[in-house]
Amino acid sequence: MDKAESVVEIQDFNLWYGKSQALHDVSLKLPKSKVTALIGPSGCGKSTLLRCVNRMNDLVDSVNTKGSMKLAGQEIYDPGADVIELRKRIGMVFQKPNP
């Protein structure tokens, strides 16, 4: 898949909750206009990864990230990124309803 075909690109992405590493060198390209499913056992990091894509983990104390995550070619974790606009572009459906 070339760069023009992917809408989300994740490269060597890592996440820690304090000293505990939850994501290890994740690399993934999500194609534009396609349905993509992340499947795996409970606790393997699916929800953690999805929370990274819209920066929901910014709201969790002691979270640190390393690596690259891009939406439409723009770095999601760039210090100048508009998180509110990012969250408007990326929807999430949670297991439990949020008010």
Summary of the structure (lengths in Angstrom):
residues: 99
radius of gyration: 13.4
end to end distance: 38.4
largest distance: 39.2
contacts: 207
relative contact order: 0.21
helix: 22%
strand: 35%
